């Protein structure tokens, strides 16, 4: 699904769908968009014995962000992480301060539903909200049982 959409988007913007670009996108599809950093994507491809340079991975990720297929996130660890853009709507994240795992919170806890009053208030003041980045930090259920 995402790969076919990307191919069309690249063609529309006069880019080519290179094997390397397709490989990078497939990493996010195969890992279910596990909030990977560029280095992790590079290592994933190398471990699969695919021939791709680190520079190509970084450039491809930047392009995928620019085209709207990946979202660039920062969880306070000094590293940018990326996830597939969820076409069904935005979502929040819960970061476990014990194990470091990042959980996606969808459905009732989507930023659209949690923040709707704030968005409406900002609109009345003339602000245009382009993106919401709602993060929760704490201890996940698995770590709290230890």
NORRA-V252570 format. One record per pair of residues at least 12 apart in sequence whose ideal C-beta (glycine too) atoms are under 10 Angstrom apart, sorted by the first residue. I is the first residue (numbers start at 1). GAP is how many residues later the second one is. Records with the same first field share a line. If there is no record, write none. Layout:
I: GAP, GAP
This chain:
1: 28, 86
2: 23, 24, 26, 27, 31, 62, 67, 68, 82, 83, 85
3: 14, 18, 19, 22, 23, 26, 66
4: 13
5: 20, 62, 63, 64, 82
6: 15, 16, 18, 19, 57, 58, 61, 62, 63
7: 14, 15, 18
9: 55, 58, 59, 60
10: 12, 53, 54, 57, 59
12: 55
13: 50, 53, 54
15: 48, 52
18: 34, 38, 42
19: 31, 32, 33
20: 25, 30, 31, 32, 33, 36, 37, 39, 40
21: 31, 35, 36, 38, 39, 40, 42, 43
22: 38
23: 18, 21, 22, 25, 27, 28, 29, 33, 34, 37
24: 14, 17, 18, 20, 21, 26, 28, 32, 33, 34, 35, 36, 37, 39, 40, 46, 58
25: 16, 35, 36, 39, 44, 45, 59
26: 18, 19, 22, 24
27: 13, 14, 15, 16, 17, 18, 21, 23, 30, 33, 34, 55
28: 13, 16, 33, 36, 41, 42, 54, 55, 56, 57
29: 55
30: 14, 18
31: 13, 52, 53
32: 51, 52, 72
33: 37, 38, 48, 49, 50, 51, 52, 53, 71
34: 47, 48, 49, 50, 67, 68, 70
35: 36, 38, 40, 46, 47, 48, 58, 60, 66, 67, 68, 69
36: 25, 34, 43, 45, 46, 47
37: 24, 36, 40, 42, 43, 44, 45
38: 16, 19, 20, 21, 22, 23, 24, 41, 42, 43, 44
39: 15, 18, 19, 40
40: 17, 39, 41, 42
41: 13, 16, 17, 19, 20, 41
42: 12, 13, 14, 15, 16, 19
43: 14
44: 13
45: 12
61: 19, 21
62: 20
64: 18, 20, 21
65: 15, 17, 20
67: 18
68: 17, 19
69: 13, 15, 16, 18
70: 12, 13, 14, 15
71: 12, 13, 14, 15, 19, 60, 62
73: 20, 29, 60, 62
74: 59, 61
75: 18, 20, 25, 27, 60, 62
76: 19, 59, 61
77: 18, 23
81: 12, 21
83: 19, 21
86: 18, 20, 24
88: 18, 22
89: 17, 18, 21, 22, 23, 24
90: 16, 20, 21, 22, 25, 41, 42, 43, 44
91: 12, 13, 14, 15, 16, 18, 19, 20, 21, 41, 43
92: 12, 13, 14, 17, 18, 19, 20, 21, 22, 23, 40, 41, 42, 43, 44
93: 12, 18, 40, 41, 42, 43, 44
94: 15, 40, 41, 42, 43, 44, 45, 46
95: 40, 41, 42, 43, 45
96: 40, 41, 42, 43, 44, 45, 46, 47, 48
97: 40, 41, 42, 43, 46
98: 40, 41, 42, 44, 45, 46, 48
99: 40, 41, 43, 44, 47
100: 40, 43
101: 39, 41, 42
102: 33, 38
103: 33, 37, 38
105: 29, 30, 31
109: 25, 27
110: 22, 24
111: 18, 20, 21, 22, 23, 24
112: 20, 22
114: 18, 20
115: 14, 17, 19
118: 14
119: 13
